[in-house]
């Protein structure tokens, strides 16, 4: 079953090195839609990534640094990236060898479309 | 004098980021308004944590308030920022003399004299210390100075005092003085990362596992230290990052970087599930951010190790 986000998420997972792309609620980390190339639970990935993104956003707010545009967690075997879009957060899991610059650009572009795709229901 | 304070206050109000806090704080100190001078100095240093003259001002205010150890620590910071700073050397000599540490007082004043041979005040202070040492010999260290009034604390009223604010080359430090060689030896934890950070628009913070501040500071664009607030919001980041990377089999996380409208914030794990947070301007290249983060992390580990020892 496809959602308004399916095409966007499929486009992201076609990027080289991207293992998963998800849209989740920032507040509770509940998955809205996902495109997974891994056999793991998207729910847990979304919950943890949304939690990290929320902490980043709140700390930025506390420091008067403005809105958070892009966040990435780096580890030896890969990266977890997140971009906020209203009350939703776009999440990508990528291999360490992936072109993070390109993924970042694609995520920011995709996140800009999320409010329209969500039809005002989330953003 | 009152006009000076009024004019400088207006100037600082017009441009809170200016260096006017230094002459304003000094003017207040000379008027004896030490609490107000202290507030001006601390607020100014929040915006300009690497300004040697700012720390020098704070040291003189502390000396006037009788807070000798704090004064010594601030002059110690001045020497880190401006090696061979004669005013700081003289100030530290003053504190040592007040505390009866005559050998150290002589070394600091020797070094100050080498930096500024024309300063008669320093020369006279050195004579006084040597005379005191002679009287004390062969005693090891007197508990208190024999005549604490013999050496006055540095003041801008002294001839040549402003000259001592000039920066001099590190290799010009006189042989008698050995500034602390270990940069991890920091007295005020707020300035933990001063020796590592390169620009005034960079700030760093070390948090424990609960998000409580261990060291460093986190200044917002208005110059306020919001370290506690940022720490509270970032509480639990280390645990969440660990669980995420474990779940995804990515290995131990090494950094989290997020971009905001005005800054790049980078975080790295620290000792005992602590968290290191570095904020720089958006103009800072990401490669430099990572390098700074690495340097801050290494510095934090050394500092924590020293405190544990």
HADDOCK unambig.tbl for C-alpha pairs under 7 A between the chains (distance, minus, plus):
assign (segid A and resid 45 and name CA) (segid B and resid 244 and name CA) 6.64 0.50 0.50
assign (segid A and resid 48 and name CA) (segid B and resid 240 and name CA) 6.25 0.50 0.50
assign (segid A and resid 48 and name CA) (segid B and resid 244 and name CA) 5.79 0.50 0.50
assign (segid A and resid 52 and name CA) (segid B and resid 237 and name CA) 6.41 0.50 0.50
assign (segid A and resid 52 and name CA) (segid B and resid 240 and name CA) 6.63 0.50 0.50
assign (segid A and resid 55 and name CA) (segid B and resid 233 and name CA) 5.89 0.50 0.50
assign (segid A and resid 55 and name CA) (segid B and resid 234 and name CA) 5.66 0.50 0.50
assign (segid A and resid 58 and name CA) (segid B and resid 233 and name CA) 5.95 0.50 0.50
assign (segid A and resid 59 and name CA) (segid B and resid 230 and name CA) 4.89 0.50 0.50
assign (segid A and resid 59 and name CA) (segid B and resid 233 and name CA) 5.08 0.50 0.50
assign (segid A and resid 59 and name CA) (segid B and resid 234 and name CA) 6.21 0.50 0.50
assign (segid A and resid 62 and name CA) (segid B and resid 229 and name CA) 5.91 0.50 0.50
assign (segid A and resid 62 and name CA) (segid B and resid 230 and name CA) 5.68 0.50 0.50
assign (segid A and resid 63 and name CA) (segid B and resid 220 and name CA) 5.41 0.50 0.50
assign (segid A and resid 63 and name CA) (segid B and resid 226 and name CA) 6.16 0.50 0.50
assign (segid A and resid 63 and name CA) (segid B and resid 230 and name CA) 6.36 0.50 0.50
assign (segid A and resid 64 and name CA) (segid B and resid 220 and name CA) 6.25 0.50 0.50
assign (segid A and resid 65 and name CA) (segid B and resid 260 and name CA) 6.13 0.50 0.50
assign (segid A and resid 65 and name CA) (segid B and resid 261 and name CA) 6.40 0.50 0.50
assign (segid A and resid 65 and name CA) (segid B and resid 262 and name CA) 5.72 0.50 0.50
assign (segid A and resid 65 and name CA) (segid B and resid 263 and name CA) 6.37 0.50 0.50
assign (segid A and resid 66 and name CA) (segid B and resid 260 and name CA) 5.79 0.50 0.50
assign (segid A and resid 66 and name CA) (segid B and resid 261 and name CA) 5.12 0.50 0.50
assign (segid A and resid 66 and name CA) (segid B and resid 262 and name CA) 6.65 0.50 0.50
assign (segid A and resid 67 and name CA) (segid B and resid 260 and name CA) 5.35 0.50 0.50
assign (segid A and resid 67 and name CA) (segid B and resid 261 and name CA) 5.75 0.50 0.50
assign (segid A and resid 68 and name CA) (segid B and resid 258 and name CA) 6.74 0.50 0.50
assign (segid A and resid 68 and name CA) (segid B and resid 259 and name CA) 5.66 0.50 0.50
assign (segid A and resid 68 and name CA) (segid B and resid 260 and name CA) 4.20 0.50 0.50
assign (segid A and resid 68 and name CA) (segid B and resid 261 and name CA) 6.70 0.50 0.50
assign (segid A and resid 69 and name CA) (segid B and resid 259 and name CA) 5.58 0.50 0.50
assign (segid A and resid 69 and name CA) (segid B and resid 260 and name CA) 5.56 0.50 0.50
assign (segid A and resid 70 and name CA) (segid B and resid 258 and name CA) 5.49 0.50 0.50
assign (segid A and resid 70 and name CA) (segid B and resid 259 and name CA) 5.34 0.50 0.50
assign (segid A and resid 71 and name CA) (segid B and resid 257 and name CA) 5.62 0.50 0.50
assign (segid A and resid 71 and name CA) (segid B and resid 258 and name CA) 4.01 0.50 0.50
assign (segid A and resid 71 and name CA) (segid B and resid 259 and name CA) 6.40 0.50 0.50
assign (segid A and resid 72 and name CA) (segid B and resid 256 and name CA) 5.59 0.50 0.50
assign (segid A and resid 72 and name CA) (segid B and resid 257 and name CA) 5.43 0.50 0.50
assign (segid A and resid 72 and name CA) (segid B and resid 258 and name CA) 6.34 0.50 0.50
assign (segid A and resid 73 and name CA) (segid B and resid 255 and name CA) 5.84 0.50 0.50
assign (segid A and resid 73 and name CA) (segid B and resid 256 and name CA) 4.26 0.50 0.50
assign (segid A and resid 73 and name CA) (segid B and resid 257 and name CA) 6.55 0.50 0.50
assign (segid A and resid 74 and name CA) (segid B and resid 253 and name CA) 5.78 0.50 0.50
assign (segid A and resid 74 and name CA) (segid B and resid 254 and name CA) 5.71 0.50 0.50
assign (segid A and resid 74 and name CA) (segid B and resid 255 and name CA) 5.23 0.50 0.50
assign (segid A and resid 74 and name CA) (segid B and resid 256 and name CA) 6.12 0.50 0.50
assign (segid A and resid 75 and name CA) (segid B and resid 250 and name CA) 5.73 0.50 0.50
assign (segid A and resid 75 and name CA) (segid B and resid 251 and name CA) 5.80 0.50 0.50
assign (segid A and resid 75 and name CA) (segid B and resid 252 and name CA) 5.87 0.50 0.50
assign (segid A and resid 75 and name CA) (segid B and resid 253 and name CA) 4.26 0.50 0.50
assign (segid A and resid 75 and name CA) (segid B and resid 254 and name CA) 5.31 0.50 0.50
assign (segid A and resid 76 and name CA) (segid B and resid 250 and name CA) 6.19 0.50 0.50
assign (segid A and resid 76 and name CA) (segid B and resid 251 and name CA) 5.67 0.50 0.50
assign (segid A and resid 77 and name CA) (segid B and resid 250 and name CA) 4.30 0.50 0.50
assign (segid A and resid 77 and name CA) (segid B and resid 251 and name CA) 5.89 0.50 0.50
assign (segid A and resid 78 and name CA) (segid B and resid 250 and name CA) 5.35 0.50 0.50
